[in-house]
Amino acid sequence: MKTFFRFFLMVLLVLVTRVQAQEPAASAMPEIKTFFGMASYYAEKFKGRKTANGDVYDPGNLTAACNVLPLGTWIRVTNLKNQKVVVVRTNDRLHPKMNRLVDLSGTAAKILGYANAGLTRVKVEVLGRKSPADN
């Protein structure tokens, strides 16, 4: 009986160890970087001009200018006044003296519902370099 009991405990120990090894550690989960700040949007006069990464600015595209993230980064922008959300790709830089977090395309500003106001407070979540559509 003692032998069976020891065998049972050994099997149980092995099973518990395997289950623990398969569970991802909390620190292994990727942490989404989040920023808070003011958002503006591009004026119509920039239509057709080249952006920092070489794209031609089109107000109909979902793009953004940002000084704190690498070009080509996909971000989720939430308007904190109405909770509307848009996902855009950074392809340009802001003027170095500008203290805004992002400058969005005209279409992105309309989706977020602040095109008439010109500015709004936003939350920016970094999604990464891969297009969210590829995930």
Secondary structure as the mmCIF struct_conf table of DSSP 4:
data_model
#
loop_
_struct_conf.conf_type_id
_struct_conf.id
_struct_conf.beg_label_comp_id
_struct_conf.beg_label_asym_id
_struct_conf.beg_label_seq_id
_struct_conf.end_label_comp_id
_struct_conf.end_label_asym_id
_struct_conf.end_label_seq_id
HELX_RH_AL_P HELX_RH_AL_P1 LYS A 2 GLN A 22
BEND BEND1 GLU A 23 GLU A 23
HELX_LH_PP_P HELX_LH_PP_P1 PRO A 24 ALA A 25
HELX_RH_3T_P HELX_RH_3T_P1 ALA A 26 ALA A 28
BEND BEND2 MET A 29 MET A 29
HELX_LH_PP_P HELX_LH_PP_P2 PRO A 30 LYS A 33
STRN STRN1 THR A 34 TYR A 41
HELX_RH_3T_P HELX_RH_3T_P2 GLU A 44 PHE A 46
TURN_TY1_P TURN_TY1_P1 LYS A 47 GLY A 48
STRN STRN2 LYS A 50 LYS A 50
TURN_TY1_P TURN_TY1_P2 ALA A 52 ASN A 53
BEND BEND3 GLY A 54 GLY A 54
HELX_LH_PP_P HELX_LH_PP_P3 ASP A 55 ASP A 55
STRN STRN3 VAL A 56 VAL A 56
HELX_LH_PP_P HELX_LH_PP_P4 TYR A 57 TYR A 57
TURN_TY1_P TURN_TY1_P3 PRO A 59 GLY A 60
BEND BEND4 ASN A 61 ASN A 61
STRN STRN4 THR A 63 CYS A 66
BEND BEND5 ASN A 67 LEU A 69
TURN_TY1_P TURN_TY1_P4 LEU A 71 GLY A 72
STRN STRN5 TRP A 74 ASN A 79
TURN_TY1_P TURN_TY1_P5 LEU A 80 ASN A 82
STRN STRN6 VAL A 85 ASP A 92
TURN_TY1_P TURN_TY1_P6 PRO A 96 LYS A 97
BEND BEND6 LEU A 101 LEU A 101
STRN STRN7 VAL A 102 LEU A 104
HELX_RH_AL_P HELX_RH_AL_P2 GLY A 106 LEU A 112
TURN_TY1_P TURN_TY1_P7 GLY A 113 GLY A 113
TURN_TY1_P TURN_TY1_P8 ALA A 115 ALA A 117
BEND BEND7 GLY A 118 GLY A 118
STRN STRN8 THR A 120 GLY A 128
BEND BEND8 ARG A 129 LYS A 130
HELX_RH_3T_P HELX_RH_3T_P3 PRO A 132 ASP A 134
#
